[in-house]
């Protein structure tokens, strides 16, 4: 029997005939078929079906569950469109609320509560109170959800009805599924409500944890979300709770696993014993690794959350770094996140292995990924002092491939290495100078120009090199123009005779031939500096060639406060984007840690937010300033 | 925190099925716009300021689930997995447009049970089969059921309005085994265990130095094409895998009457199980007391009891390597695969070797000579070398060829365009009868079975399957 042939148009009249009662239609086979056709047409938005409202209504009373279900589906779909007709269906539905079969009671209850019409809402209040105490758990749980739906449709009606108290009663129900349904309903109501807030005491929380194992996976995720409303008052209490929750980390449903991680991370803020906290967090590692065998979408969310957890507890996956090695056939979003995790897990002990791996990625087919890999190598040089030499060797090896985008990417990161370790690795400048021709991206150009300016006195032909870049000055982007201006001034300061002509030319261009106020301002500033301090070159040198602020990769990691907020949102979209909820959704509720005697005093909840790293714009480009979020290795 | 609607579309975005859960959910049209504008790494899309879209492609259908913004990301993603599993269970994989169109009312009824108040609620196939009639598929299930049971099942699911069948229905909620269908009856009591391991391996490139040494030693002469079959062993200087991970799944298929309580003891050798994840029916306390012991009352039918990860396993029954710069012009590559000397298996199946190259730089592969199997360029940048049917153990094969470099490539600094070679080799296969981690079933017994005949010997056997999924050899 196929619904596919049910889609002929102009069928309403025909279907009406088929729905008519007929003694020969013994098991209602014909009417069932007709209803299937109606539902199928309804799904395809064939609004002709609405004409059959009275006929379908007649079928509700038939002694067949399947027919009843289809009628109910029909009502849910069309009652909202036809309120005047809908009211005619109400008596039959209310009748079913008293059926001796709990399944029918639940079905009709669900149907009425899915139809948010005033008449339906009002008619439901009284029976709901009764059904919340129904002897059958299936009905009680349906009633709990019914209250939540009723609340969404008419809040004041529910508030004056006392139904919320009825739902509260379900929290001590003997059936775990009913308890979780009650909790879900309350959660739903408080989520949407301005005034109400869910708060759970230790006794209740403890009971919830106890029934957790007996609930189905989705109820578990509900309960886990609700546990965030419990504020531990005592460190021992929090620790005990976390210990009891940790078996949930072994659930096969990934949302249960991440939900558990979220609650345990939350509880650690209230546990004073550091060793205990470390012990708890260590348990996150294996389940997170197991999530990597799930579909890509789930893997991705798991990896993004790994990234977040690792920023706080980098040691938990220290020995598992290989599971994050990329396969060439991983989707790019998985590869990019794995790369960030590898970067976070890198240490002196595993750096050689990691560099071999990154070197491999740099020869992949996907250009976007290759760039990220090269950038990661450069950042590792800055992150791990002892590894800088290896990183530079790897980069030079890559520059030798002479693949344009690799050379450019390497140039950018080598510039940063020079800044981090002045006067240490400049011997490699000559290698870079051999590849000037392949630079065509502004960022790489600006980086190379910065290097030439900064080391103008060591590069034999620095004036010629700059001159070549200056040839296209007017066509360059503003970041390259600014870099050229500064580099030329540096050249002049270090080698006045060689730079004199160039600097005059550039200052003239920058002040007279440009529409860009930044370039003009900087031009004038240098001009004034050079002319007024002409008697005292030392001062000019001090200003232009001053010590630069140290750069580190720390500026890329999230500040403590953001990290704290994100960790309360493990598994949510904000943990995927690594951005606070408020930055993603305007006006959404921000989670924060509730005060309690047990709350650990950390930097984040005492001090004001840490200001993001700020680096003056020396070469006109600021490669390392990232705002407090986003990809660690973004380009 | 709610699901706003469920859409199923074909891969062109044409809507096949719609199940709205809120007053005005985003329409499929809006979702398609969001999908079109999305970049590859947008797993979660923002449809509006407070609406998200989660999506997955399966069996050439797209499942789209718009949600409100507070929804934890994994809930809809896991829900899609469950929904697909349930639809597979009802309508058999793979799903297709006709299957969806044929079963609108059943899918509607399923979703009506699976989602309650905009949140996933019941997703276990067993519980759903009690709640939603199985009209089309029912006949498929009947042969496994005795006559009496068939009619009683029918009375529950389709027309039974008797209070008896309903109380048994909803009593499943009251029982301690919410995942088990009530009143299960089977004539032939059967119990099977399947353990599958999916193997992922990354083997690094052999450095040119080692390749050279290898050929000096005379061990890597090209395998002569005609006599390639059954040359016993392939002496190799092989690179050690960087990564060799087995993801395992232990399935139980139980067709047992009543409420059977089962104990399955597994041995993992000396391996360390990383992050085992259990079906809710498995008693965790028993596992903790004695790791390897699965004690459970199973759902009826097939279920996944345990998933685990073991890293540092062997690289599996099939090996391979890639050599480049061969031949008089030094422009040839050679891929070799071989099956290792037999363990307790006789063959592998569906062996397939993908040769991946940079399609931007390579326009064709010429002069390919395969000692066996068939090699074809099947998609952009991927040549597939297939070995249909069974491949015996202690066997090998080789493939040689030359990549034709695109004409429009710029010459390098030395004035020549560098020769291109394959970037990766990916081997995949199925191997029955063994698990790469060495995991074994030690014992399986029905500890107690309320409603099960004492004399029944239901345990019919265990199947092991190693699925070599991504055996990647880097070039």
Interface residues (C-beta under 8 A of the other chain):
Chain A: X1 X2 X3 X4 X27 X28 X35 X36 X39 X40 X43 X45 X63 X64 X65 X66 X69 X70 X73 X80 X100 X101 X102 X103 X104 X106 X110 X116 X136 X137 X138 X139 X141 X142 X145 X148 X149 X175 X177 X181 X184 X185 X187 X188 X191 X213 X214 X216 X217 X218 X221 X222 X225 X247 X249 X250 X251 X252 X253 X254 X255 X257 X258 X259 X285 X286 X287 X288 X289 X290 X292 X293 X294 X295 X296 X297 X298 X300 X301 X302 X320 X322 X323 X325 X327 X328 X329 X331 X332 X333 X336 X356 X357 X360 X363 X364 X365 X402 X571 X572 X573 X575 X576 X584 X585 X586 X588
Chain B: X1 X2 X17 X18 X19 X23 X40 X41 X43 X44 X46 X49 X50 X52 X54 X56 X69 X70 X71 X72 X73 X74 X75 X77 X78 X81 X98 X101 X102 X103 X104 X105 X108 X109 X112 X116 X117 X119 X120 X121 X122 X123 X124 X133 X135 X136 X157 X158 X159 X160 X161 X163 X166 X167 X169 X170 X173 X174 X176 X178 X179 X198 X200 X202 X204 X205 X242 X243 X245 X247 X274 X275 X276 X277 X278 X279 X280 X284 X304 X307 X308 X309 X311 X356 X358 X359 X360 X381 X412 X413 X423 X424 X426 X470 X472 X474
